[in-house]
Each structure stands twice: as C-alpha cells, then as structure tokens.
C-alpha cells in the first residue's frame, strides 16, 4: 500500500511504473482536494487496483474507490483497458455522488 498525505491510500499500485504513478498521484490529488472542499467531513480515500485478463502487454484494470465521509463509505468501481481512464472515471463517479 502506498500512502499519500495521510488520508489517501493506493492499494495494488506497487507494480505500476514510476512515470505512470506520478500522473496517477496528480489525478488523485486533484480529486481529493475537490472532495475535501465538497464533503461535510472528509476522512480518507482508498483506491484499489486489480489487473484482470492480463495477456502479454495488454490488461484490463479494475479500480475500486472508497471515500469515507462523516463515517459513511461512498464507493465506485470501474473496469477499463486504460488505467488512467479507469481511475478518472471512478473518481468522477465519486464526485457526482458527493455533489448530489
């Protein structure tokens, strides 16, 4: 598990290349700032990565996001061939749930 800033946890990201991880940290950090502003009592966010159907150089990525707000979990899950799209889409789902 990789911890960012104390309230962001990345699970299953140790095998990701450092350049990709750098971009993912930026994406997650930007969304986390939004969540911190929009949530009543933002506690933490955990993003879990699972590779599925890995064949040679291609894989599908399953991303699960769990945001804790005021003791209540808000969850989303996205599966995509592109890691960045999967992370972005799952965080967008959380953002729409937090905004409503």
ABEGO torsion letter per residue (X at the ends): XBBBGGABBBBGAAABBAAAAAAAAAAAAAAAAAAAAABABBABBBBBBBBBGBBEABBBBBBBBBBBBGGBBBBBBBBBABAAAAAAAAAAAAAAAAAX
